[in-house]
């Protein structure tokens, strides 16, 4: 049966600060008609001016008759979203404040930082160097501008009253995801492996900055973002950053003191370096993992907690900058930690969940209707019972006839004192009990608890919806701590038996796909999927642990198969060598515990090879292999013993297996 036609769109999103009521159906701040008129007006203005390099100008909304200011850089035009007055800004600090802007042509969101101009344009030049810059202009602002008010407020804390009527507008890419500060405060329940992966992505992001000769100078939880969907970290706020060669004891250099992140040499000698950034990163990781609170730490394994505490606190934030690790050394340390948390792999497979939007929304709507019906029935039932009740006042409850229906119910369940409760009151209690109906199956809950378990989820839809609908759906899912990816597959068919093979056929089978495991979530029981996708049939009576076991079992299939191959080869040696037998038993034990890391396995094989080589030098050759193994040993080199050649072959096969999954 041929696959149905599958197309793909990039799932749209909008920052949380954006009110969806401000967006059109296609997810834009301006309607298509308004966009066309605005661009036409700007083009006429541009044509009337002499061409002098890049066109850069900020238009007030009354100039273009639009609800937002428009900032233009050549042929790119951005609507400036609301700021401080509507609590729609992204933050404010000593170097200015940040607003959201939207490209009125594409609908893409970006960031506009408003700050006091720097004669050397240092921050913008650094933003260009780290590939975050989109545009720059300076403008004169009026006295009643919120930017002026912010300056006055900030300088008042220091006893000053001065302000600058000039404003620098720095347009830059929007950092996706959540800040590490939000991860720290948000009670995120992540596996240890995931926390280490976040740290590694942060270190790799910093390495790119460091390799371009830049010292950030203000690294902290608030200035680092991580996106679960893309597995990417982004470092922001380069207002204090400098190139390395301009840092050494510059008399006019700004010194940043972020409490809890500032290295001793900055306070004492006023010097910044890569080592001072490493200090700040060590402090950042220390806070992120809650290492200062052993009982509250996200690292529950005591041994792992001690390793991370020691490295972050004793090494990365060492008082002597010479004793701190380099960025590369820190990356190697955390990669080793990550490898120790997985059987055979340097890092876990990435788990991708696919689900039908129509099916999910159908069960979600059923749940909403069920809730409404339950509330209506409950109110009707209570009202009917209240009308039937006739209570004669007694000396213990003479005032009950004066109470409203809700208080009557409360009082009937909580009489005082108990000794005065009459037979009549007991009959009230009994009559007010609501008959319990069998609970209907809630597949919407099953969807939510299962979708949370994946590194990323992709959508399957029968027709492309309005952009605003997808943004709303994405927000609702993300509010449940579900990581929504950017891929949405469209098909006219709603039959998952046909759609999933079509989606799988369209996916890239090489590259990133090799380190990913795919799952299909559905409540349908008649689904037959091809190899390469694991079916997860939702069952409302099951909990999170049930689905986690399914996901883990499927994810580990390749690992189990590879280990059986290794084990079969080692069993040949184990039958002839006690050292090999002991090593195999050790490997088995650690594999069962999920602690047979790649480094441990390779180190064990290397040690076994040395032990067997030493043994063979001092003893006669090991017993010749049996007839059943002759074909295997005949392929080995004759230069070394068959035992050491076998170990070398196992090591080589492991590398080939890792390479097939794009792990090396």
N, C-alpha and C positions, 0 to 999 in steps of 0.2 A: 504494500500500500504506500503510495507516494506521500511524502511529508506535506502538511499544509504550509502555505506561504507564511514565513516568519519574518517580521521586520523588527527593528530595535530602535528605541528612543532613549535619550539620556534623561533620567528622572529629574525633574526640576525641584528646586528648593528655594527657600527664602529665609534670611536670618530671623531668629526668634523675636528680635525687637520690632520686626515689621508687622503691623496690624493687617491681617488679611482683608479687612474691609477697605483698605486703601488700594487694593490691587484689582485690576480688571480681570476678566475670565482668563485671559492669556498670561496672567501673572505679572503685568507691568503696572507701573505707577501712572502712566499716561495711556489713554486709549490710542488705537492705531491712527485715528483721525487727528488727534492732538499731536502725536509724534510727527506726522507728516507736515502739519502746519508749523510746528516748532523748528523742524529741520529746515524748512523752506525760508523761514525768517532769518535763521542764523546764516544760511548760505548767502542770502542777499546782503547781509551785513559784512560778511567776509569778502564778497566780491567788490564791495565799495571801498575796502581798505587796501593800502599798498601791501604787497606780500613781503614780509620780513621774517623769514624762517618759520618756525612752528607757530600756528595760531593757537593762542591760549587766552581764554577770557571766561569770567563768571558773570552770567546774566541774572539780574534780579527777576523775580517772577512777574512783576508788573511790566517789565520790558518786553517779555514774550507772551504775556497773558497766559501764564501757566500756574498751576497750584504749587509749583516747586521752583527754586532757583535751578538754573541749568549751567553746568560747567563744561566748557568745550575745549578739547585738545585736538587740533586738526579736524579729522572727520569722525571723531568719537565724542558723543554727547552724553552727559550724565545728569540725571535728575537728583538733586541733593535732598535726601529724606530729612524728616524732622529731627531736631536735636535735643538740647538740654531741656527746653521748656515742656516738651511732651515725653520726657524720659525715654527718648528713642536713640540717644547717643550710645556709643560703645565704651565710653569711659573718659575720664578727665584726669589730668595730672599736672606736674610742674612744667611740662613742655607743651601743654595745649590740651585739646580734646578731639575726639574722633567721632565722625558721623558716617552713616551709610549712604551710598550713592548707587544708582542703578543705570546701566547703559540703556538708553531709551530705545535703541535699535535691537539689541540682542536680549535684553532682560537680565543680563548678568549683573551680579552685585559686586561692588568694590568698596573700598574704604577711603574716606577723605579726612586727613589729619590737618587740623587748623592750629597753627602755632606761630610764635614770633619769628620773623625772618632771620636767617643766619646769612651773613654776608658771603660766606664761602659755600653755602648750600651743602654743607657737609652731610647732613642726614639724607638728602635726596640723592647725592652722589653714591652714598653707601647703599641705598635702596636699589639704585641702578645696578650696582656691583653684585648684589645678592638676588637679582632678577625679581624684585617686588615692585619696582616703580612703574607707574602708568602715566604720570604727568605732574607738572609743577607750574604754579603761577603765584604772583604776589598781588595784593590789592589793598586799597585804603578802605578802612571801615569807619562807620559813624560812631559817635560817643555812646549811643544807646544800644549798640550791638551787644549780644550776649557774650561774645568773645572778649570785649572790653570789661564787662562786668566780672567775668571769670578771672581776668588778670588782676583786677582790683581786689577781689576776694582772696586770691592766693598771696598777693604781696602784702595784704593787710596782716597776715599771720606773722610776717617777718618785721612788722612795724613800718612798712613802706606804703606809699600810696600811688606810685608811678604806674604808668601803663603805656603801651605802644599802639598807635592807631594803624599800624601796618599788620597785615596778616599773610602768612605763607600758607598756601593750599597744596598739600602733598597728596596726590592720588596714588593709591597702591592696591595691590591684590588683596582680597579678603582671605584671612586665615580660616580654613575650614575646621569644623569639629568643635571640641570643647577645650577650655583652658585646663591646665594641670591643677589650677586652684579649684575648679569645679569638680575635677576628679577627686581631689583631696577632701573636699567638703561633702561630696554627694553620695557617700556610702555606696560606691560601686562595688558589686560583688563579682570580681574577676579572678580567674585562675592565676596562680603565681607566674605561669608562663607568659600570660598576657601583660602583667605588670612589667616583666623584664623586657618584653618586646617593645613596650612604650618607651622605656628608658633607652633602649638601643636606637630607636628611631630619633629620639631627642639628641643623642650623642652624634648620630650620623648627620643630622641637620646642622648641629654646631660645627662639625668637622668641615662641612662645605663652606661655612662662614670663615672659619679659622684658616682654611687653605687659601682664601682670597685675601689674607693679610688683615683681617678685621678682628678687633676685640670688642665684644658686645658691651660690657661694663654694667649691665643691669639685668642679668639673668635671674629669674625667679618664677614661682608657680604661675603668676598672673601673665607673664610674658611668653609663655610657651603653650601652643595649642596642639592637640592631637586629634586626628580624624580616624575613627574606627573603620569607616567604610573604605578608605583609601590606604589605611595603615601608614599614615604619613604625619610627621611632626613639623610644625612651622614655628619658627622663632620670630617674635614681633618686637616692636618698639625699639627702633635704632636711634632714638633721639640723643642718647649719650655716647653712641658707638664711635670709634675712631680707628683709623688705620694704625697698624703697629708702629710704624716709623715716626708717627707724630705724637706718641704717648710719653716718651721719656722726659719726666720732670718739666713738662711744658708749664710756664708760669700762669697761663690763662686757662688751663685745663679745668673742665668741670668735674667735680668728684661726686660720685653717687654713693649714698649710704642707704641701702635697703636693709633694715634691721633683720639680722639672722642670716644674711647672705654675703656680707662684706668681709673680705679677707683681711687678716691682720696687717699685711704690708701696705694696704691702701690707707688704713687709719694711721699707720706709723710713718711710712715713707712717701705716701701719695703716689704710688706706682701701680699701673694696671698692666696686665699681661695675660697670656693664655692661662697661666697658672691661677690667676685671680678668677677667671671665668670658670675654671675647673672647680675651684672652691665653691663658687655659687651653685654650680650644677650638683656638686656633692650634697650641699645643703638642701637643694630642691628635691633630690631623690630621697633624702633622709625624711623630709616632711611628707612627700608623696606616699611613701610606703609606711608611714606612721611608725618609724623605727624608734622614735623617742618614747613610744608607749607599747611595751612588749605585749600586753594583753589585748591591745587594740590594733596591733599591726596587721596589715593585709597578708603578711607572710606568716602562715600558721606553723610551718615546719620549723622546729627549734634550731636545727642545724643550719638551714638556709637563712634564717633570721640572723644568726650569729655572723655568718659570712658577710651578709649585706651590711649589717651594722658596722662591722669592723672596717669594711672597705670604704663605705660612704663617710663614716665618722673619723676613722683613724688615718685613712689614706687621702681621700679626695679633699677633705677639709683639714689636712695637716697644717699646723701653724707655719711650717717652713715651706715656701713655694717649691723649693728644689726637691722636696720629698713627695710632692704630689704627682700622680700619674699623668702622662700625656693623654690627649684625646684618644689616640690610637690604642694605648694600653688599656684605657677604660673600656673601650669597645671590645677588646679581646677578653677582658675579664667577664663582662656581662654576656658575651657570646658563649663562653665556657659555662657560665651559670645556666643559660638557656638550654644548652645541650645536655646538661646533667638532669634536666627535668623531663626528658623524653626518651623513650626506647629507640635506640639506633639512629634517630634523626637529629640533626643540629638544631632544628626548630620544628614545631608541629605543622601538620597539614592545615591549610586554611579551609574552614567548613562553610559551604555556601548553601543556603536554603532557598528553594524556589516554591512559590505558591500562587494560586489563582486569586486575583483581586475580586472577581465576581463571587467566588465561593466564600472568601473571607467576609466580604460585605454582606452577603446573604445571611450568614450566621450571626453577624454583628447586629443586623436589623432585627432578626428573630429574637435576639436577647433583649434588645431595647423594647420591642413590643411585649415580650414576656414580662418585663419589669413593670411596664405600664398596666398590663392586665392584672398583675398581682396586687399592685397598689390599689387599683379600682375595686377589686374583689374584697380586699382587706377593709377598705373604708366602708363599703356597702355592708359587709358582715358585721362590723362593729356597730354601725348605725342601727341595724335591725335588732341586734341583741340589746342595745341600750334602751330601745323603745319598749322591749318586753320586760325589762327589769322593774320590779316594784319593791322598794326597800322600806321597811318600817323602821323609823329611828329607834335606837336603843340608847341607854345612858352612856355606852362606850363610843357610839358612832352617830349621835343624834344629828350631826350637821352634814352627814353624807348626802342628804337629799338636796342640799344647797350647792353642791359642787358641780362643775361641768363634767361632761362625759369622760374626757381624758383623765381628769383627777379622780373620778369615780373608779376608773379602771385601776389606776395606781393604788388608790386606797384599798380596793378589794384584794389586791395582791400583797399589800403591806399593812395588815390590820395592827392596831396597837391598843391595849396589850393583847397578846395571843389568847389569854384565858377568857376574854370577853367575846371572842368570835362566836357568833350564833350559827345555828344550823342554816338559817336563811342566808347569812353571809357566805357560808361554805358553798351553798347552791349557786350563789352569784359567781364565785371563783370558777366553778365547774362549767357554768353556762357561758362564760366569757372566753373559754378556750377555743381557739380557732382550729377547725379541722385541717390537718396537715395533708396537702395533696402531694402525690409523687413528684419529685423534682424532675423537671425536664432537662434533657441533655444540653449542656452548654458548650458547643463546639468552639464558640468564640474564645472562651477561656483557654481551651486546648491549643488553639492557634497562637495565642499570646505567650503562654508559658513555654511553648516549643520554639517559636521564632526567636525568643531571647537567647537561646542556647547557641546560635550560630554567629560566626565572625562577621557575616554579612548576609542579607537576604535580597533576592531579586524578585521582581514582579512579573506576572504573566497576565495579560489583559486581552479581551476580545476586540476592543476598539479603543483608539486613543481618546482619552478624556480631555477636558479642559485643563490647562496648566494649573489653574487655581485649585482644581479638585485634587490633583496629584500632590500639590504642596500641602493641602489640608490633610490628606491621607498620610503623607510622610511624617508630618508633625505629630499626628495621633499615635503612629507607631513608635516614633522616637521618644514620645513621652512615656512609653512603656519600657524604655531602655532597650529597644530593638534597633539593631544597626542596619539601616536601610542603605543599600548600595545605589549606584547610579544607573544600573541596567534594568530596563523594562522591555519585555518581549511582547509583541503584538501579533495576534493570530485571529482569523475569523472563526476558527473552531474553538470550542470550549472543552473538547474531549482531550483530557490529559494523556490518554493512551497514544494520541497522535501528536499532540503539541510538544510534549517533553522530548521525544526522539528528534523532532524538528529543531528544538532549541539546542539539544546536545550536538546535533550535526553542524549547527551554526557556530558553536563555541570553538575557540582556538584550541586545538588539541595539543599544541606545543607551548613552550614558554611558561607563563604563569599558570595555565590550566593544569600542568603536571603537579603542582604543589597544592592543588585544590581538590576537595572532595565535594560532590554534589548530592543534594538531598531534595526530594519532592514531598511537600506536606499537603495532605488532603484527608478529608473524612470519608472519601469514596472508597469502597471496598473492592471494586472490580477493576483495579488499575494493574496493568502489567507493564513494567518499565524495562528498557534495555540495560545491559551492563553499563556501568559508568554513572548510574544514578541510583541512590538508595531510596526506596519508598518508606515514608514515615506515615503510617495510618493513624489518624488522631482518634483517641478514645477518651471521652470526657471523664471516665472513672479513674484514669491514670494520672500520676503526678509528674513533676519535673524529672525526678530520678529515673523513671521508666524511659522517658524519651532520651535522656542523657546516655543511658546504657546502650540504646540502639545506635546513637550517633558515634559513641566511642568504639563500639564493636565494629561498625563498618569502617571507621577511619583507620582502625588498627589492622585491617585485613592484610594489606600489603606488607606491613611491618611483621606480622605473624608469619606470612609466607617466606619473607626474606630470612627471618630468624630460623625457620625450619630448615632452609637450605644451608645456612651456616652450621646449624646443629648437626645435620646429617654428615657434613664433611668432618666436623670435629669428632663425631662419634667413631669414625675410622681410627683416628689417633687415640681416642680414649680407650679403645679396646687393646691398645698395645703400650700405652704410657700412662702411668699413674698421675703425672703432672697434668696431662691433657684431660684426664678424667676429673681431677679436682677442679680444673679451670672450667670445664663444661658445667659441673654442678654449681659452681659459683655464678656463672652466666645465667643459668636457669633460674636461680633464686632471685637475682636482681631483675631479670626480665619479668618474672611473675609479679614483682613489686613495682614495675614500671620505672626502674632506676638503672637500666642497662644503657647508659649513655654511649654515644658514638666514641667519645674519647676513652671511656673506660674499656669498651670492647677492643678498640685498636691497641690501647696500652696493654691489655691482657694478652692479646695475640703476640705482641712484640716480646713481652716477658716470657711467654710460653716458647717462643722460637729460640730465645737465648737459653732457656733451661734445657730444651731438647738438644740443642747444638752442643752444650757443655756435656750433657749425658752421653751423647754419641761419641764424643772424643775419648771418653774414659771407659766405655763399655762396648761390647760387640754390637754389631748392627741390630736394629730392631727386627723382630720377626717379619719375614717377607709378607707382603700383603696377600690375602686370600685370592682365589681365582675370581671371585665376584667383583673384586676391586681392581683387577689387572687393567681393564680398559681405561679406568680413571687415571691410574698411576702412569700408564704408558704415555700419557699426554704431557707429563711433567718433565722439566729439564733434568739432565743427568749430571749437571755440574755440582749440585748440592744434594743432600739426602732427600728422599721422598717426603719425609716428615716436614722439613723446613720449606720445601717447595709447596707442599699442601697449604701450609699456613700463609705463605706468600700469595697463593692463588685465592684463598679466602679473602685476604685483605684487598686484593685487586677486584674481586667480584663485588665487595661492599662498595668500593669507589664507583664501579660501573652502575650499581643500583642507585646510589645517591645522584649520580650524574643524570640518570634517566628521569629523576624527579626534580631536576634543576636545583639540587641542594648544594652542589659544589661548582 
